[in-house]
Amino acid sequence: MSTRTFSLDGYGPRRRSAWDRLTARDSVVWRMDWFMLLAGAALAVVGSLLVYSATRNRTELNQGDPQYFLLRHVLYLLIGIGMMAGTVWLGHRRLRGAVPVLYGISVLLALCVLTPLGATINGSRAWLNLGGGFTIQPAEFIKITVILGMAMLLAAKVDAGDREHPDHRTVVHALGVAALPMAVIMLMPDLGSVMVLVVIVLAVLLASGSSNRWVLGLVLAGAVGAVLVWMLGLLDEYQINRFAAFANPALDPAGVGYNTNQARIAIGSGGLFGKGLFHGTQTTGQFVPEQQTDFVFTVAGEELGFVGAGLILVLLGVVIWRACRIARESTSLYSTIVAAGIVAWFAFQAFENIGMTLGIMPVAGLPLPFVSYGGTSMFAVWIAVGLLQSIRTQRPIAA
């Protein structure tokens, strides 16, 4: 149906007003996935409350200002939403041409972490110190550029109509795109980000229609590599301690097992409806370390209970479900691969983060998407949402 309007004097069409263009059925606003946006916004609001609860009494961290982390978290959220809007405006197709540049910048930033510009936090040299208390974690941006870079290579000949599936040489080149930043991240070391990238690579290959032999081969190679890394002692001591505590939860409860034990105590004490927001004894007593970042889910479990923590899972499920739908309905292989990579990223990182607080996954230092405190993580997540929205809004309208 045509959306043209006509002037009252009957002498021809008149231009639509800005409001008409904004609210028309073919506008970007109308075609965006509002279920995903509202679920992500709800997660961010809940996350702001949880971050405030976890940090308002931590004078050694908040510099005497109870709202220190809350205000920064809200600032990061607003910047992230702005980045999402900018990504939608640019469009994933236009960004496709800039992927090599974006990829190079992200790898360069990761390399800078290994220089004196890098900052070490909790045993991992994974941040760049910007001064004024601000840091960035390049590994978060690498998740995006690896997805875009692999998608660009794997989909090039298929979208052009030259092939039905990526050939073996193309797959090798795409794996090289992922291998370089993964090697740099391993040197930091940031094992959690490497785990996410491995899952992203497998999902991208599956979505691209590449031979299943590549996926099976990579899984086997990963298993062999993990055994060799362990046997050759290539892991840092703190990483070994994390796996040891995961394998044996009763191991050294006052030492290496302290974080996970306190996390389970906090979540278990919440019961069905929780102790009430800002009334968690484990949270107020500051028993759980890194509670505003990696262990933010423990605040939800203790203060909001099973119902509140379950709501977070439902909202994350809505985001991932809508992302899966966008991937399924994409009209190009490039868009499908990008959406599938983001789905794998969000799903695995959420599972790992929540799983480590419940003791079913090893502690890997990964934030909970949309919820945890952290500027770079917030920026990367909302940029990814912007890519998904761009894929949805730029697909052809059904007749």
Sequence and secondary structure as in RCSB ss.txt:
>XXXX:A:sequence
MSTRTFSLDGYGPRRRSAWDRLTARDSVVWRMDWFMLLAGAALAVVGSLLVYSATRNRTELNQGDPQYFLLRHVL
YLLIGIGMMAGTVWLGHRRLRGAVPVLYGISVLLALCVLTPLGATINGSRAWLNLGGGFTIQPAEFIKITVILGM
AMLLAAKVDAGDREHPDHRTVVHALGVAALPMAVIMLMPDLGSVMVLVVIVLAVLLASGSSNRWVLGLVLAGAVG
AVLVWMLGLLDEYQINRFAAFANPALDPAGVGYNTNQARIAIGSGGLFGKGLFHGTQTTGQFVPEQQTDFVFTVA
GEELGFVGAGLILVLLGVVIWRACRIARESTSLYSTIVAAGIVAWFAFQAFENIGMTLGIMPVAGLPLPFVSYGG
TSMFAVWIAVGLLQSIRTQRPIAA
>XXXX:A:secstr
    EE TTSSSEE   HHHHHHSTTSHHHHS HHHHHHHHHHHHHHHHHHHHHHTT HHHHTT TTHHHHHHHH
HHHHHHHHHHHHHHH HHHHHTTHHHHHHHHHHHHHHHTSTTEEEETTEEEEEEEETTEEE HHHHHHHHHHHHH
HHHHHHHHHTTS SS  HHHHHHHHHHHHHHHHHHHTTT HHHHHHHHHHHHHHHHHHT  HHHHHHHHHHHHHH
HHHHHHTT S HHHHHHHHHHH TTS TTTTTHHHHHHHHHHHHTTTT S TT  HHHHTT STTTTTTTHHHHH
HHHTHHHHHHHHHHHHHHHHHHHHHHHHH SSHHHHHHHHHHHHHHHHHHHHHHHHHHTSS       TTTS  H
HHHHHHHHHHHHHHHHHHTS    
